[in-house]
Amino acid sequence: MPSPYSLPLHALRLAGNCALPLILWYAAGQVVRFVLLYAATELAYGDLRQLRLVGTVTFLTLIVLAAMTVTTGMLYTLRGALWEMRARREEGVEDERFFRVLDRVAPAFAVLYLSWGWHVEDARALQQMDLNHHFYDMQSAAWFGEETHVGKGLTDLDWRVSLGAMVVLFGLKWLFAKLVEQGKGKLYGFGAAFSEFAFVFYGLNATVAIAGLRSDWVEHRSVVAGTNDLLEQAEKSVPLWKTVTDAVSDFWPFFIGGVAVPLAWLTVAMLVFGAYSDETRSLVKGTRFERGVDRLEDSHDLTKRSFDQLTGGFRDRWLPLANSLRMIAKGGAPLFGMMCLSYVALTVGAEYAERAVVTLVGSQAEWVWAYKQGPVTFVRGLVVTVLTMALLAATYDLAATRARLKGEPLSDV
């Protein structure tokens, strides 16, 4: 029975065994990412600007899909070194092909990526590339008091064009979702992920415009104003109200970064390794809540649709994490704690290591770091990404191996 406290060593073993393909996957992903970012900032300027902006948003979608492909590829590379996969081979289970795995991962990856707001970093990277690439154009326009489009590639899309694109992409989302449910064809899951990302990105400007008008109307309604007054009164009159709310707000970011985010990435890893379910019934199986799920499924269609509308955002974000936690619990609570501790130690340690390298290298002129920072950031990202993927694979491997030895294998759902 492997010890859960051996998780860091097991992760290092996996990273060492698969170091070369992991490095190649990451390097290729960074090259593709840079090319797409550069192309997006070039495409945004010229005649037919609205059409060009549609192309820019398309490039942003491709950037996210490239990140999904690289993540899946790195985890797929680690499959062959896992004890669990060797046990499956001995049972006669054939290995899945990469594109079959990618097709299964894509729809759930899209939901998690958007639910947790990871696409915001990609949008920031695109805007930063635009600002750096056209810095002198922006500076010249500011000097002569002229209008500039620099840094507005994702925000200048007309809301009517945005709304029209949303309608088209919604139709594609529905079509691919039906094809995925029916299990027909190949790479329909990848198409579903593309339409999901594109639907959000193309519809961003229309959503912001409509939501802005709605918020201006809502904030003047008596119920909203009265609720704000009640909250202000509660802070003054209820004992310890402000202390408790401040403590929760201070603790919450640490919980998200140290517990929820690792679980979200573990969900992606479990999809790659083929042992995962996002159904509510799987989470509550064997508990008294399963009876409530039965009653809900037997209820009127309107009741079920209303419940889905009310809980959709919550379920998209937290249900996959709860299922991942349920599965890792089969390996024991110490394994979950070691995963979170190792993830946080790796993230924080890499930040301090980068700071130490920057301090050690030094420079007489600050502008020199405009080109020195690139290699340092690349190396830090490479080390963190490779070790993080190995950590996720090791966590799953230990949980699956311990569960198998207990007679409860983590079979495909």
LUMLOMAR-933012 format. One record per residue (C-alpha): residue in three letters; z negated, x, y negated. Coordinates in pm, 1 decimal, m for minus. Layout:
<recs>
+-----+----------+----------+----------+
! res !       c3 !       c1 !       c2 !
+-----+----------+----------+----------+
! ALA !        Z !        X !        Y !
...
+-----+----------+----------+----------+
</recs>
This chain:
<recs>
+-----+----------+----------+----------+
! res !       c3 !       c1 !       c2 !
+-----+----------+----------+----------+
! MET !      0.0 !      0.0 !      0.0 !
! PRO !    113.2 !    175.7 !   m322.4 !
! SER !   m149.0 !    187.9 !   m596.1 !
! PRO !    m73.5 !      5.1 !   m923.4 !
! TYR !   m214.7 !    306.5 !  m1106.2 !
! SER !     74.6 !    514.6 !   m972.4 !
! LEU !    313.9 !    321.3 !  m1198.5 !
! PRO !    374.0 !    605.6 !  m1451.5 !
! LEU !    445.2 !    856.1 !  m1174.3 !
! HIS !    675.3 !    612.2 !   m994.8 !
! ALA !    862.0 !    549.4 !  m1320.8 !
! LEU !    907.2 !    923.6 !  m1375.1 !
! ARG !   1033.5 !    959.9 !  m1016.9 !
! LEU !   1293.4 !    688.2 !  m1070.3 !
! ALA !   1398.1 !    837.0 !  m1404.7 !
! GLY !   1434.8 !   1180.4 !  m1246.3 !
! ASN !   1638.5 !   1052.6 !   m950.6 !
! CYS !   1879.3 !    859.5 !  m1172.6 !
! ALA !   1865.4 !   1073.9 !  m1488.3 !
! LEU !   2236.6 !   1160.4 !  m1515.9 !
! PRO !   2383.8 !    808.6 !  m1481.8 !
! LEU !   2112.1 !    669.8 !  m1710.5 !
! ILE !   2195.9 !    926.8 !  m1978.1 !
! LEU !   2568.3 !    855.9 !  m1942.4 !
! TRP !   2512.3 !    480.5 !  m1974.5 !
! TYR !   2302.9 !    525.3 !  m2288.3 !
! ALA !   2544.2 !    774.9 !  m2448.0 !
! ALA !   2844.2 !    553.3 !  m2376.7 !
! GLY !   2659.6 !    257.1 !  m2523.7 !
! GLN !   2583.4 !    446.8 !  m2844.0 !
! VAL !   2946.3 !    554.2 !  m2881.0 !
! VAL !   3071.1 !    198.5 !  m2833.2 !
! ARG !   2806.0 !     69.0 !  m3072.1 !
! PHE !   2905.9 !    316.3 !  m3344.8 !
! VAL !   3275.8 !    237.6 !  m3304.9 !
! LEU !   3212.1 !   m137.1 !  m3330.2 !
! LEU !   2982.7 !    m97.5 !  m3631.5 !
! TYR !   3236.5 !    122.4 !  m3809.8 !
! ALA !   3524.2 !   m113.3 !  m3729.1 !
! ALA !   3324.2 !   m412.2 !  m3855.7 !
! THR !   3259.2 !   m244.3 !  m4191.7 !
! GLU !   3628.5 !   m152.2 !  m4225.5 !
! LEU !   3756.5 !   m496.5 !  m4133.4 !
! ALA !   3542.8 !   m676.3 !  m4393.2 !
! TYR !   3745.1 !   m555.2 !  m4695.4 !
! GLY !   4095.4 !   m656.3 !  m4803.2 !
! ASP !   4306.7 !   m969.0 !  m4841.7 !
! LEU !   4224.1 !  m1292.0 !  m4654.2 !
! ARG !   3855.7 !  m1213.4 !  m4683.8 !
! GLN !   3727.8 !  m1522.4 !  m4502.7 !
! LEU !   3945.7 !  m1442.2 !  m4202.2 !
! ARG !   3821.6 !  m1083.5 !  m4213.3 !
! LEU !   3460.8 !  m1201.4 !  m4221.4 !
! VAL !   3523.3 !  m1406.0 !  m3908.3 !
! GLY !   3636.6 !  m1080.9 !  m3747.4 !
! THR !   3322.8 !   m903.4 !  m3871.5 !
! VAL !   3100.0 !  m1163.4 !  m3707.3 !
! THR !   3305.6 !  m1126.0 !  m3390.2 !
! PHE !   3232.0 !   m753.0 !  m3392.9 !
! LEU !   2860.5 !   m827.4 !  m3429.3 !
! THR !   2886.2 !  m1046.6 !  m3119.8 !
! LEU !   3059.8 !   m763.5 !  m2933.6 !
! ILE !   2784.8 !   m522.4 !  m3040.3 !
! VAL !   2520.4 !   m744.5 !  m2883.2 !
! LEU !   2729.5 !   m790.9 !  m2569.0 !
! ALA !   2769.6 !   m412.3 !  m2545.4 !
! ALA !   2391.0 !   m376.5 !  m2562.2 !
! MET !   2358.3 !   m636.0 !  m2285.5 !
! THR !   2612.0 !   m452.5 !  m2068.6 !
! VAL !   2443.5 !   m114.7 !  m2117.2 !
! THR !   2097.9 !   m256.4 !  m2041.2 !
! THR !   2228.1 !   m422.9 !  m1726.2 !
! GLY !   2411.7 !   m106.1 !  m1625.3 !
! MET !   2104.5 !    114.2 !  m1663.8 !
! LEU !   1890.6 !   m122.0 !  m1458.2 !
! TYR !   2166.7 !   m158.7 !  m1199.3 !
! THR !   2176.3 !    221.5 !  m1167.3 !
! LEU !   1807.9 !    220.7 !  m1074.5 !
! ARG !   1853.0 !    m37.0 !   m796.8 !
! GLY !   1948.8 !    219.8 !   m536.2 !
! ALA !   1627.3 !    419.4 !   m582.9 !
! LEU !   1390.3 !    124.7 !   m538.4 !
! TRP !   1180.9 !     83.8 !   m223.6 !
! GLU !   1241.7 !   m291.7 !   m234.6 !
! MET !   1619.3 !   m247.0 !   m225.7 !
! ARG !   1593.3 !    m12.9 !     71.7 !
! ALA !   1380.3 !   m271.5 !    252.6 !
! ARG !   1645.5 !   m535.1 !    183.1 !
! ARG !   1919.4 !   m310.7 !    321.3 !
! GLU !   1718.8 !   m265.9 !    639.1 !
! GLU !   1707.7 !   m646.1 !    665.1 !
! GLY !   2087.2 !   m658.1 !    639.0 !
! VAL !   2113.0 !   m775.9 !    276.5 !
! GLU !   2422.3 !   m632.9 !    109.2 !
! ASP !   2409.7 !   m484.5 !   m240.7 !
! GLU !   2558.8 !   m696.2 !   m519.3 !
! ARG !   2847.3 !   m572.0 !   m726.8 !
! PHE !   2783.7 !   m482.3 !  m1088.3 !
! PHE !   2995.2 !   m759.3 !  m1239.6 !
! ARG !   2825.8 !  m1018.6 !  m1020.0 !
! VAL !   2489.2 !   m900.1 !  m1151.9 !
! LEU !   2617.2 !   m893.1 !  m1510.6 !
! ASP !   2745.5 !  m1248.3 !  m1476.2 !
! ARG !   2403.0 !  m1367.6 !  m1357.0 !
! VAL !   2211.3 !  m1179.2 !  m1624.6 !
! ALA !   2428.6 !  m1274.5 !  m1922.4 !
! PRO !   2322.9 !  m1638.0 !  m1994.9 !
! ALA !   1949.6 !  m1569.7 !  m1961.3 !
! PHE !   1982.4 !  m1245.9 !  m2158.7 !
! ALA !   2144.9 !  m1439.1 !  m2442.6 !
! VAL !   1860.8 !  m1692.3 !  m2451.8 !
! LEU !   1591.3 !  m1422.3 !  m2451.8 !
! TYR !   1774.5 !  m1202.3 !  m2703.1 !
! LEU !   1810.4 !  m1487.0 !  m2950.8 !
! SER !   1470.8 !  m1647.6 !  m2883.6 !
! TRP !   1287.0 !  m1325.4 !  m2961.1 !
! GLY !   1505.5 !  m1230.8 !  m3258.5 !
! TRP !   1625.9 !   m897.9 !  m3119.3 !
! HIS !   1968.0 !   m960.5 !  m3274.4 !
! VAL !   1812.6 !   m908.1 !  m3618.9 !
! GLU !   1808.5 !   m531.4 !  m3558.2 !
! ASP !   2181.8 !   m537.9 !  m3481.3 !
! ALA !   2251.2 !   m730.1 !  m3801.3 !
! ARG !   2043.9 !   m478.3 !  m3998.3 !
! ALA !   2232.0 !   m189.7 !  m3839.6 !
! LEU !   2562.9 !   m347.6 !  m3939.8 !
! GLN !   2447.6 !   m399.4 !  m4297.5 !
! GLN !   2309.2 !    m44.9 !  m4318.5 !
! MET !   2636.5 !     98.4 !  m4187.5 !
! ASP !   2821.6 !   m103.9 !  m4452.0 !
! LEU !   2595.0 !     23.5 !  m4730.8 !
! ASN !   2624.1 !    385.9 !  m4618.5 !
! HIS !   2998.4 !    374.0 !  m4554.0 !
! HIS !   3082.7 !    214.5 !  m4889.7 !
! PHE !   2804.7 !    368.6 !  m5094.3 !
! TYR !   3031.9 !    508.7 !  m5364.6 !
! ASP !   3217.4 !    178.1 !  m5403.4 !
! MET !   2884.7 !      0.8 !  m5453.6 !
! GLN !   2766.9 !    267.6 !  m5698.3 !
! SER !   3089.2 !    249.4 !  m5897.5 !
! ALA !   3072.9 !   m130.3 !  m5920.4 !
! ALA !   2712.0 !   m115.1 !  m6038.1 !
! TRP !   2799.6 !    148.4 !  m6300.2 !
! PHE !   3079.5 !    m61.1 !  m6452.8 !
! GLY !   2906.6 !   m397.7 !  m6406.4 !
! GLU !   3160.3 !   m523.8 !  m6153.9 !
! GLU !   3102.9 !   m756.1 !  m5860.1 !
! THR !   3093.5 !   m593.8 !  m5516.4 !
! HIS !   3111.2 !   m724.1 !  m5161.1 !
! VAL !   2936.5 !   m423.7 !  m5009.9 !
! GLY !   2658.2 !   m525.0 !  m4771.5 !
! LYS !   2765.7 !   m891.8 !  m4764.9 !
! GLY !   2982.8 !   m893.7 !  m4454.6 !
! LEU !   2749.2 !  m1131.1 !  m4271.2 !
! THR !   2650.2 !  m1353.5 !  m4562.8 !
! ASP !   2972.9 !  m1420.6 !  m4756.9 !
! LEU !   3134.9 !  m1636.8 !  m4489.5 !
! ASP !   3204.1 !  m1980.2 !  m4641.3 !
! TRP !   2971.1 !  m2241.9 !  m4496.0 !
! ARG !   3263.0 !  m2474.4 !  m4418.8 !
! VAL !   3435.9 !  m2203.8 !  m4214.2 !
! SER !   3099.6 !  m2133.7 !  m4054.7 !
! LEU !   3051.2 !  m2500.0 !  m3968.1 !
! GLY !   3400.2 !  m2526.5 !  m3818.3 !
! ALA !   3337.7 !  m2220.0 !  m3603.1 !
! MET !   3009.0 !  m2373.5 !  m3486.0 !
! VAL !   3193.6 !  m2683.9 !  m3364.5 !
! VAL !   3447.9 !  m2477.6 !  m3169.1 !
! LEU !   3183.3 !  m2250.1 !  m3017.9 !
! PHE !   2965.9 !  m2547.5 !  m2924.3 !
! GLY !   3254.2 !  m2679.3 !  m2717.2 !
! LEU !   3292.9 !  m2340.4 !  m2547.7 !
! LYS !   2918.0 !  m2326.6 !  m2484.7 !
! TRP !   2928.3 !  m2664.7 !  m2312.2 !
! LEU !   3234.8 !  m2571.5 !  m2106.9 !
! PHE !   3097.1 !  m2238.5 !  m1984.3 !
! ALA !   2757.2 !  m2393.5 !  m1912.9 !
! LYS !   2921.1 !  m2652.0 !  m1685.8 !
! LEU !   3125.8 !  m2383.7 !  m1510.1 !
! VAL !   2816.4 !  m2170.3 !  m1455.6 !
! GLU !   2624.8 !  m2468.8 !  m1314.4 !
! GLN !   2908.4 !  m2539.2 !  m1071.5 !
! GLY !   2927.3 !  m2172.7 !   m969.2 !
! LYS !   3304.1 !  m2156.7 !  m1017.4 !
! GLY !   3504.2 !  m1844.1 !  m1094.6 !
! LYS !   3392.4 !  m1503.1 !  m1213.1 !
! LEU !   3239.6 !  m1385.2 !  m1540.6 !
! TYR !   3178.0 !  m1740.0 !  m1662.8 !
! GLY !   2819.5 !  m1630.7 !  m1723.7 !
! PHE !   2947.1 !  m1353.8 !  m1950.6 !
! GLY !   3160.9 !  m1608.6 !  m2134.0 !
! ALA !   2857.0 !  m1833.3 !  m2171.9 !
! ALA !   2662.9 !  m1544.7 !  m2327.1 !
! PHE !   2949.1 !  m1466.7 !  m2567.4 !
! SER !   2975.2 !  m1828.6 !  m2680.9 !
! GLU !   2595.0 !  m1849.0 !  m2718.5 !
! PHE !   2578.6 !  m1541.1 !  m2941.3 !
! ALA !   2891.5 !  m1635.4 !  m3137.5 !
! PHE !   2764.2 !  m1990.7 !  m3191.5 !
! VAL !   2449.5 !  m1854.3 !  m3359.1 !
! PHE !   2622.8 !  m1581.0 !  m3560.6 !
! TYR !   2919.1 !  m1789.6 !  m3679.6 !
! GLY !   2689.3 !  m2077.8 !  m3767.7 !
! LEU !   2442.3 !  m1864.0 !  m3958.9 !
! ASN !   2577.1 !  m1933.8 !  m4307.7 !
! ALA !   2620.0 !  m2307.9 !  m4249.6 !
! THR !   2270.5 !  m2326.6 !  m4102.5 !
! VAL !   2117.6 !  m2142.3 !  m4396.6 !
! ALA !   2302.1 !  m2359.0 !  m4648.0 !
! ILE !   2205.0 !  m2687.4 !  m4480.8 !
! ALA !   1849.6 !  m2575.5 !  m4409.2 !
! GLY !   1810.2 !  m2463.1 !  m4769.7 !
! LEU !   1906.2 !  m2806.1 !  m4898.3 !
! ARG !   1678.6 !  m2970.4 !  m4644.2 !
! SER !   1380.0 !  m2749.2 !  m4729.1 !
! ASP !   1419.6 !  m2825.2 !  m5099.0 !
! TRP !   1403.4 !  m3195.1 !  m5015.3 !
! VAL !   1122.1 !  m3168.8 !  m4759.5 !
! GLU !    882.3 !  m2961.6 !  m4966.1 !
! HIS !    862.3 !  m3238.8 !  m5225.4 !
! ARG !    775.4 !  m3510.5 !  m4973.9 !
! SER !    420.5 !  m3643.8 !  m4998.2 !
! VAL !    332.7 !  m3571.1 !  m4633.8 !
! VAL !    426.6 !  m3204.1 !  m4665.2 !
! ALA !    249.8 !  m3166.3 !  m4996.1 !
! GLY !    m58.0 !  m3341.0 !  m4856.1 !
! THR !    m62.4 !  m3113.0 !  m4550.4 !
! ASN !    m51.0 !  m2803.8 !  m4771.1 !
! ASP !   m342.7 !  m2939.9 !  m4973.8 !
! LEU !   m542.7 !  m3006.3 !  m4656.8 !
! LEU !   m486.3 !  m2650.5 !  m4534.0 !
! GLU !   m600.4 !  m2511.5 !  m4868.2 !
! GLN !   m911.7 !  m2729.3 !  m4857.4 !
! ALA !   m983.3 !  m2622.3 !  m4499.3 !
! GLU !   m980.4 !  m2255.7 !  m4601.6 !
! LYS !  m1242.9 !  m2329.1 !  m4865.7 !
! SER !  m1469.2 !  m2575.1 !  m4683.3 !
! VAL !  m1449.3 !  m2503.2 !  m4306.9 !
! PRO !  m1681.9 !  m2217.0 !  m4208.0 !
! LEU !  m1507.7 !  m1907.5 !  m4072.2 !
! TRP !  m1165.5 !  m2075.3 !  m4102.6 !
! LYS !  m1012.6 !  m1793.1 !  m4302.8 !
! THR !  m1184.8 !  m1529.4 !  m4089.1 !
! VAL !  m1048.8 !  m1677.3 !  m3766.9 !
! THR !   m695.9 !  m1730.3 !  m3900.3 !
! ASP !   m684.7 !  m1377.2 !  m4044.4 !
! ALA !   m808.1 !  m1232.8 !  m3715.1 !
! VAL !   m543.0 !  m1424.3 !  m3520.2 !
! SER !   m267.5 !  m1319.4 !  m3761.4 !
! ASP !   m378.3 !   m956.1 !  m3733.5 !
! PHE !   m395.5 !   m965.8 !  m3353.8 !
! TRP !    m75.1 !  m1162.5 !  m3292.0 !
! PRO !    178.0 !   m883.0 !  m3373.8 !
! PHE !     m2.9 !   m648.7 !  m3133.5 !
! PHE !      7.9 !   m912.5 !  m2860.6 !
! ILE !    379.2 !   m968.1 !  m2915.3 !
! GLY !    464.1 !   m597.5 !  m2920.5 !
! GLY !    233.2 !   m490.3 !  m2639.3 !
! VAL !    246.0 !   m784.9 !  m2397.3 !
! ALA !    520.4 !  m1039.1 !  m2471.3 !
! VAL !    806.9 !   m796.5 !  m2538.3 !
! PRO !    748.0 !   m589.8 !  m2220.0 !
! LEU !    736.6 !   m913.7 !  m2020.9 !
! ALA !   1062.7 !  m1027.8 !  m2179.0 !
! TRP !   1236.5 !   m704.1 !  m2078.1 !
! LEU !   1080.2 !   m731.3 !  m1732.4 !
! THR !   1244.2 !  m1072.8 !  m1703.9 !
! VAL !   1583.8 !   m909.3 !  m1764.7 !
! ALA !   1503.7 !   m644.5 !  m1502.4 !
! MET !   1409.4 !   m911.5 !  m1247.7 !
! LEU !   1741.2 !  m1084.6 !  m1310.0 !
! VAL !   1923.3 !   m758.7 !  m1236.1 !
! PHE !   1721.7 !   m700.6 !   m919.7 !
! GLY !   1778.2 !  m1058.1 !   m806.7 !
! ALA !   1431.5 !  m1210.8 !   m781.5 !
! TYR !   1359.5 !  m1452.8 !  m1060.5 !
! SER !   1345.2 !  m1821.3 !  m1149.8 !
! ASP !   1316.5 !  m1985.4 !  m1490.8 !
! GLU !   1230.1 !  m2330.9 !  m1359.9 !
! THR !    905.7 !  m2495.5 !  m1462.3 !
! ARG !    845.7 !  m2606.2 !  m1103.0 !
! SER !    840.6 !  m2242.7 !   m984.1 !
! LEU !    573.1 !  m2160.7 !  m1239.3 !
! VAL !    338.3 !  m2448.3 !  m1149.7 !
! LYS !    409.9 !  m2461.9 !   m776.8 !
! GLY !     91.4 !  m2513.5 !   m577.9 !
! THR !   m112.0 !  m2627.1 !   m880.2 !
! ARG !   m213.0 !  m2970.5 !  m1005.4 !
! PHE !     49.1 !  m2942.9 !  m1280.0 !
! GLU !    325.3 !  m2975.2 !  m1019.6 !
! ARG !    243.5 !  m3346.8 !   m993.4 !
! GLY !    308.8 !  m3381.2 !  m1366.7 !
! VAL !    650.5 !  m3217.2 !  m1327.9 !
! ASP !    730.1 !  m3465.6 !  m1048.9 !
! ARG !    637.1 !  m3757.7 !  m1273.5 !
! LEU !    847.2 !  m3620.8 !  m1559.9 !
! GLU !   1152.7 !  m3577.6 !  m1335.7 !
! ASP !   1109.2 !  m3934.3 !  m1208.3 !
! SER !   1077.4 !  m4076.5 !  m1560.8 !
! HIS !   1343.7 !  m4240.5 !  m1776.3 !
! ASP !   1635.5 !  m4024.3 !  m1891.6 !
! LEU !   1541.0 !  m4083.6 !  m2255.7 !
! THR !   1188.3 !  m3955.4 !  m2186.6 !
! LYS !   1320.3 !  m3639.7 !  m2020.6 !
! ARG !   1568.0 !  m3572.8 !  m2302.3 !
! SER !   1297.6 !  m3624.2 !  m2563.9 !
! PHE !   1066.7 !  m3386.1 !  m2378.9 !
! ASP !   1343.9 !  m3125.9 !  m2358.1 !
! GLN !   1409.2 !  m3156.9 !  m2731.9 !
! LEU !   1040.9 !  m3117.2 !  m2816.8 !
! THR !    973.3 !  m2824.0 !  m2584.3 !
! GLY !   1313.9 !  m2652.0 !  m2575.3 !
! GLY !   1231.9 !  m2365.8 !  m2812.2 !
! PHE !    892.1 !  m2309.1 !  m2653.2 !
! ARG !   1035.4 !  m2306.8 !  m2301.9 !
! ASP !   1322.1 !  m2073.0 !  m2392.7 !
! ARG !   1078.8 !  m1816.8 !  m2528.4 !
! TRP !    769.7 !  m1843.3 !  m2308.4 !
! LEU !    866.6 !  m1994.4 !  m1973.2 !
! PRO !   1068.8 !  m1692.7 !  m1853.4 !
! LEU !    778.2 !  m1467.1 !  m1953.5 !
! ALA !    531.3 !  m1687.7 !  m1768.6 !
! ASN !    745.8 !  m1670.5 !  m1455.7 !
! SER !    766.7 !  m1292.2 !  m1485.6 !
! LEU !    389.7 !  m1277.0 !  m1520.1 !
! ARG !    353.8 !  m1501.4 !  m1214.3 !
! MET !    571.1 !  m1270.1 !  m1007.6 !
! ILE !    409.1 !   m948.3 !  m1124.4 !
! ALA !     69.6 !  m1107.4 !  m1052.1 !
! LYS !    158.1 !  m1078.7 !   m683.7 !
! GLY !    122.5 !   m704.7 !   m733.5 !
! GLY !   m223.9 !   m740.6 !   m886.5 !
! ALA !   m365.1 !   m759.6 !  m1239.8 !
! PRO !   m401.1 !   m377.7 !  m1270.7 !
! LEU !    m24.1 !   m342.0 !  m1233.3 !
! PHE !     37.2 !   m575.0 !  m1527.4 !
! GLY !   m216.7 !   m385.7 !  m1736.8 !
! MET !    m61.0 !    m50.6 !  m1646.4 !
! MET !    284.5 !   m178.8 !  m1742.5 !
! CYS !    168.6 !   m293.5 !  m2087.8 !
! LEU !    m34.8 !     23.2 !  m2143.3 !
! SER !    253.2 !    248.9 !  m2039.4 !
! TYR !    500.9 !     56.8 !  m2256.5 !
! VAL !    280.5 !     83.6 !  m2564.9 !
! ALA !    199.7 !    450.6 !  m2497.2 !
! LEU !    569.9 !    530.3 !  m2462.4 !
! THR !    666.0 !    345.7 !  m2780.8 !
! VAL !    387.3 !    485.6 !  m2997.7 !
! GLY !    411.9 !    833.7 !  m2846.2 !
! ALA !    784.5 !    850.3 !  m2920.7 !
! GLU !    724.9 !    759.6 !  m3286.0 !
! TYR !    465.8 !   1035.6 !  m3325.8 !
! ALA !    687.5 !   1281.9 !  m3138.7 !
! GLU !    977.6 !   1210.6 !  m3375.1 !
! ARG !    749.8 !   1255.2 !  m3674.3 !
! ALA !    628.5 !   1587.8 !  m3531.6 !
! VAL !    985.2 !   1712.2 !  m3478.8 !
! VAL !   1086.6 !   1612.9 !  m3831.8 !
! THR !    781.2 !   1793.6 !  m3971.7 !
! LEU !    848.7 !   2098.9 !  m3756.0 !
! VAL !   1216.5 !   2125.2 !  m3853.0 !
! GLY !   1150.2 !   2056.5 !  m4220.2 !
! SER !   1399.3 !   2095.8 !  m4503.3 !
! GLN !   1409.5 !   2228.9 !  m4856.9 !
! ALA !   1622.3 !   1933.3 !  m4969.1 !
! GLU !   1562.4 !   1571.4 !  m4868.5 !
! TRP !   1933.3 !   1484.1 !  m4861.4 !
! VAL !   1985.3 !   1723.6 !  m4569.4 !
! TRP !   1819.8 !   1466.4 !  m4342.6 !
! ALA !   2116.9 !   1236.9 !  m4400.2 !
! TYR !   2286.2 !   1428.5 !  m4118.1 !
! LYS !   1984.7 !   1588.4 !  m3948.5 !
! GLN !   1822.7 !   1253.7 !  m3870.8 !
! GLY !   2107.2 !   1140.3 !  m3645.2 !
! PRO !   2052.0 !   1383.8 !  m3353.8 !
! VAL !   1673.4 !   1338.9 !  m3370.5 !
! THR !   1702.5 !    960.7 !  m3359.7 !
! PHE !   1955.3 !    978.7 !  m3076.6 !
! VAL !   1731.6 !   1196.4 !  m2860.6 !
! ARG !   1426.8 !    977.2 !  m2924.8 !
! GLY !   1624.7 !    663.5 !  m2842.2 !
! LEU !   1762.0 !    825.4 !  m2528.0 !
! VAL !   1420.4 !    928.5 !  m2397.4 !
! VAL !   1253.9 !    597.3 !  m2483.8 !
! THR !   1534.1 !    383.8 !  m2339.0 !
! VAL !   1564.2 !    581.2 !  m2014.0 !
! LEU !   1188.5 !    585.3 !  m1955.4 !
! THR !   1154.4 !    217.2 !  m2049.9 !
! MET !   1422.5 !    112.7 !  m1801.0 !
! ALA !   1255.4 !    327.6 !  m1535.0 !
! LEU !    918.0 !    172.3 !  m1620.2 !
! LEU !   1054.4 !   m180.5 !  m1579.1 !
! ALA !   1219.1 !    m90.8 !  m1249.2 !
! ALA !    901.6 !     78.8 !  m1124.8 !
! THR !    691.1 !   m223.9 !  m1220.7 !
! TYR !    916.8 !   m456.6 !  m1026.8 !
! ASP !    933.4 !   m214.5 !   m734.0 !
! LEU !    556.7 !   m183.3 !   m703.3 !
! ALA !    504.9 !   m558.9 !   m738.4 !
! ALA !    773.9 !   m636.8 !   m479.6 !
! THR !    651.9 !   m368.5 !   m236.1 !
! ARG !    288.5 !   m474.6 !   m259.4 !
! ALA !    387.9 !   m841.1 !   m217.7 !
! ARG !    607.4 !   m755.2 !     83.2 !
! LEU !    326.0 !   m561.4 !    251.2 !
! LYS !    100.5 !   m862.9 !    197.4 !
! GLY !    355.3 !  m1085.3 !    369.9 !
! GLU !    481.1 !  m1256.1 !     49.7 !
! PRO !    816.2 !  m1091.2 !    m30.2 !
! LEU !    977.5 !  m1159.8 !   m366.2 !
! SER !   1292.2 !  m1320.7 !   m231.4 !
! ASP !   1588.7 !  m1433.2 !   m441.3 !
! VAL !   1543.0 !  m1777.2 !   m594.9 !
+-----+----------+----------+----------+
</recs>
